[in-house]
Amino acid sequence: MELIVLMPFYNEEKQIPISIGRLIPLLDDLKIQYSLLLVDDGSRDGTWNAILNGVQQYPDNVRGLRLSRNFGKEAAICAGLDVADSDAVILMDGDLQHPPEYIPEMLRLWRDEGYEIVEGVKSSRGKESLSSKVNATMFYGLFHKVSGYQLANASDFKLLDRKVVLKWREFTEHNTFFRGLSAWLGFRRVSFPFEIAERQTGASRWSLRKLMALSINAITSFSAMPLQLITTIGLVFMAGALILLVQTLVNFFAGHAASGFTTVIVVELAIGACIMISLGLIGTYIARIFEEVKNRPRYVVSDDTDSKK
């Protein structure tokens, strides 16, 4: 049995030796063939040098992959999965908020119980900011409604069987959402709860803006239902227009003077807002089509320590 532990990093030079130091002894005790695949997502600090130090210290167990620039976590995951050639791959955050101590149980569920995807579910969201928690709650609720997949408290802490990884590589889309696509793949799966560990170095790189961008990307990747919202808006305003038409005719035949300038302005503003929202939704999907038809690679690898061995 061969295992690869895949960890993406971005500006985490101080975290690299800590992560390696935690994982190597734990995996050595399991008496299996393993390696750590550390992906540097175009970091601007000394992350790559820290990875090279790890490769030098453990040449048989550590491999480094460096992207030419910061392509984002989703692209870094794709880069790792594209080169991970093993019986199973465990994906986890490099900051060790996904505790490595769960790895033996993940392997047991895969090897002994026959599960092809073993995924960690957060028992709580830890010390996230209030804005992040609100955004996550809204996003997962909306994602469930538009896609049918319940990902509340889901995480990227997963074990994937080799057959799952091979199927993942068949995806051709450039903008990916790992949690959603891994759920879409199906396969025999099981989940386990885990407590998020505190970061030992640095702070989260996820800003509210990045989280919002990821949310929009995930929803538009999985469903065209937001486009149907435009039709719903149109039907609502049509119903409102019919009500106003009836009211106007009644007033006309009753001999009442026409009035309601303020109402007209409010209605005009509401219609204008709906038109702009509708154009924005359409523009988002057109932009996604534009990104896909360009057919650019998801990422560019500038260095791979495996090629230097």
C-alpha positions in Angstrom: 0.0 0.0 0.0 1.3 3.4 -1.0 -0.1 6.7 0.4 0.5 10.3 -0.6 -0.4 13.1 1.7 -1.1 16.2 -0.4 -0.8 19.7 1.2 -1.0 23.0 -0.6 0.9 26.0 0.8 0.8 29.7 0.2 3.3 32.0 2.1 3.8 29.4 4.9 7.6 29.2 5.2 7.4 28.9 9.0 4.8 26.2 8.9 6.6 23.8 6.5 9.1 22.4 9.0 6.4 22.1 11.6 4.1 20.1 9.3 6.8 17.8 8.1 8.0 17.3 11.7 4.4 16.3 12.7 3.7 14.0 9.8 6.9 12.1 9.2 7.0 10.3 12.7 3.3 9.6 12.6 3.5 8.0 9.1 6.7 6.1 10.0 4.8 4.4 12.8 2.1 3.1 10.3 4.7 1.0 8.5 3.5 1.9 5.1 5.1 3.3 2.0 4.3 7.0 1.9 5.3 10.4 0.7 4.4 14.0 1.4 3.5 16.1 -1.7 3.9 19.8 -0.8 2.6 22.2 -3.4 3.8 25.8 -3.3 1.1 27.9 -4.8 3.3 30.7 -6.0 4.3 32.0 -2.5 6.2 35.2 -2.2 8.2 34.3 0.9 10.6 31.5 1.6 8.0 28.7 1.3 9.8 27.0 -1.6 13.2 27.1 0.1 11.5 25.5 3.2 10.1 22.8 1.0 13.5 22.2 -0.6 15.0 21.9 2.9 12.4 19.2 3.7 13.2 17.4 0.5 16.9 17.5 1.3 16.2 16.2 4.9 13.8 13.5 3.7 14.6 12.8 0.1 12.6 9.5 0.0 9.5 10.9 1.6 9.1 14.5 0.6 8.3 15.9 -2.9 7.9 19.5 -3.7 5.8 21.1 -6.5 6.1 24.8 -7.3 3.5 26.7 -9.3 4.8 29.6 -11.4 2.4 32.1 -9.6 -0.5 32.1 -7.2 -3.3 30.3 -9.0 -5.4 29.7 -5.9 -6.0 26.7 -3.6 -8.3 24.9 -6.1 -5.6 25.0 -8.8 -2.9 23.8 -6.3 -5.1 20.8 -5.4 -5.5 20.0 -9.1 -1.8 20.2 -9.6 -1.2 17.8 -6.7 -3.9 15.3 -7.8 -2.6 15.3 -11.3 0.8 13.9 -10.2 -0.2 11.9 -7.2 0.4 8.3 -8.2 -0.5 6.1 -5.3 -3.1 3.7 -3.9 -4.7 6.5 -1.9 -4.3 10.3 -1.5 -5.0 12.2 1.7 -5.6 15.9 1.1 -5.2 18.2 4.1 -4.4 21.8 4.9 -0.8 22.6 5.3 -1.4 24.7 8.5 -2.4 21.4 10.3 -5.9 22.7 11.2 -6.8 19.3 9.9 -5.2 17.2 12.6 -2.8 14.5 11.3 -3.8 12.2 14.2 -7.0 11.3 12.2 -4.9 9.7 9.4 -4.7 6.2 10.9 -8.5 6.1 11.2 -9.0 7.4 7.7 -6.7 4.6 6.4 -8.6 2.0 8.4 -11.9 3.1 7.0 -10.5 2.9 3.5 -8.4 -0.3 3.8 -10.6 -2.4 6.1 -14.1 -1.0 5.5 -13.7 -0.5 1.8 -14.7 3.1 1.6 -13.4 5.0 -1.5 -13.8 8.5 -0.1 -13.3 9.2 3.6 -14.1 12.9 4.4 -13.7 14.9 7.5 -16.7 17.1 8.7 -16.1 20.0 11.1 -17.8 19.5 14.4 -17.5 23.3 14.8 -16.1 26.2 12.8 -13.5 27.0 15.4 -12.4 30.7 15.9 -13.6 32.0 12.5 -14.8 35.6 12.4 -18.5 36.3 12.5 -18.5 37.5 8.9 -16.9 34.2 7.7 -19.4 32.1 9.7 -22.3 34.1 8.3 -20.9 33.8 4.7 -20.4 30.1 5.2 -23.9 29.5 6.5 -25.5 31.5 3.6 -23.3 29.8 1.0 -23.8 26.2 2.0 -27.6 26.8 2.4 -27.8 28.3 -1.1 -25.5 25.7 -2.6 -27.7 23.0 -1.2 -30.8 24.5 -2.8 -29.2 25.0 -6.2 -27.2 21.8 -6.4 -28.9 19.3 -4.1 -25.6 18.6 -2.3 -25.4 19.2 1.5 -21.9 20.4 2.2 -22.5 22.2 5.6 -19.3 22.0 7.7 -17.6 20.1 4.9 -13.8 20.3 4.5 -11.0 19.5 2.1 -9.7 16.9 4.7 -10.3 13.8 2.6 -8.9 10.5 1.6 -9.4 9.5 -2.0 -8.9 6.1 -3.4 -6.8 5.7 -6.6 -9.9 5.2 -8.8 -11.4 8.4 -7.4 -8.3 10.4 -8.3 -8.2 8.9 -11.8 -11.9 10.0 -12.3 -11.0 13.4 -11.0 -8.4 13.8 -13.7 -11.1 13.4 -16.3 -12.7 16.7 -15.4 -11.9 19.3 -18.1 -13.3 22.4 -16.5 -10.8 25.1 -15.4 -12.7 26.6 -12.5 -13.1 23.8 -10.0 -14.7 23.5 -6.6 -13.1 20.5 -4.9 -15.7 19.9 -2.2 -18.6 20.0 -4.6 -17.0 18.0 -7.3 -15.8 15.3 -4.9 -19.4 15.0 -3.8 -20.6 14.9 -7.4 -18.3 12.0 -8.1 -20.2 9.7 -5.8 -18.4 6.4 -4.9 -18.7 4.7 -1.6 -18.0 7.3 1.1 -18.1 7.8 4.8 -17.6 10.9 7.0 -16.1 11.5 10.4 -16.2 14.5 12.7 -13.1 16.3 13.7 -12.2 19.4 15.8 -10.3 22.1 13.9 -6.9 22.6 15.5 -5.5 26.1 16.1 -2.9 27.5 13.7 0.6 27.4 15.1 2.0 30.1 12.8 0.6 32.9 10.7 -3.1 33.6 10.0 -5.7 32.6 7.5 -5.2 34.0 3.9 -8.9 33.8 3.2 -10.4 37.3 3.1 -14.1 37.9 2.9 -13.6 39.0 -0.7 -11.9 35.7 -1.6 -14.6 33.7 0.2 -17.3 35.5 -1.7 -15.5 34.9 -5.0 -15.2 31.2 -4.2 -18.9 31.1 -3.3 -20.0 32.6 -6.6 -17.6 30.3 -8.5 -18.9 27.2 -6.8 -22.6 28.0 -7.3 -22.3 29.0 -10.9 -20.1 25.9 -11.6 -22.8 23.6 -10.3 -26.1 25.1 -11.4 -27.8 27.3 -13.9 -30.6 28.0 -11.4 -29.6 31.6 -10.7 -30.4 32.3 -14.4 -33.9 31.0 -13.7 -34.2 33.6 -11.0 -34.5 36.2 -13.8 -37.6 34.5 -15.0 -39.0 34.4 -11.5 -38.3 38.2 -11.1 -40.1 38.8 -14.4 -43.1 36.8 -13.3 -43.3 38.7 -10.0 -43.2 42.1 -11.7 -45.7 40.9 -14.3 -48.1 40.0 -11.5 -47.5 43.4 -9.9 -48.1 45.1 -13.2 -51.5 43.3 -13.6 -52.5 44.4 -10.1 -51.6 48.0 -10.9 -53.4 47.8 -14.2 -56.6 46.7 -12.6 -56.3 49.4 -9.9 -55.7 52.0 -12.6 -58.8 50.9 -14.6 -61.0 50.9 -11.5 -59.9 54.4 -10.6 -60.4 55.6 -14.2 -64.0 54.3 -14.5 -64.7 55.6 -11.0 -63.8 59.1 -12.1 -60.9 59.5 -9.7 -57.9 61.5 -10.7 -54.7 59.6 -11.6 -52.1 60.0 -8.9 -49.0 58.2 -7.6 -45.9 59.9 -9.0 -43.8 58.6 -6.1 -45.1 55.1 -6.7 -44.0 55.3 -10.4 -40.5 56.4 -9.4 -40.2 53.5 -6.9 -41.4 51.0 -9.4 -39.0 52.4 -12.1 -36.1 52.1 -9.6 -37.1 48.6 -8.7 -37.4 47.5 -12.3 -34.0 49.1 -13.0 -32.4 47.3 -10.1 -33.9 44.0 -11.3 -32.6 44.6 -14.8 -29.1 45.3 -13.5 -29.1 42.2 -11.3 -30.3 40.1 -14.2 -27.6 41.5 -16.5 -25.0 40.7 -13.7 -26.2 37.1 -13.5 -26.0 36.7 -17.2 -22.6 38.4 -17.3 -21.3 36.0 -14.7 -22.2 33.0 -16.7 -20.9 34.5 -19.9 -17.6 35.2 -18.1 -17.4 31.6 -17.1 -18.0 30.5 -20.7 -15.3 32.9 -21.8 -12.8 31.5 -19.3 -13.5 27.9 -20.4 -13.3 28.5 -24.1 -9.9 30.1 -23.8 -8.7 26.6 -22.7 -5.8 27.9 -20.7 -4.2 25.4 -18.3 -5.5 25.4 -14.7 -1.9 26.0 -13.4 1.7 26.1 -14.6 4.4 24.1 -12.8 7.7 25.9 -12.6 9.6 23.4 -10.4 9.2 19.7 -9.4 11.8 18.2 -7.1 10.9 14.7 -8.3 12.4 15.6 -11.7 15.7 16.4 -9.9 16.1 13.1 -8.1 
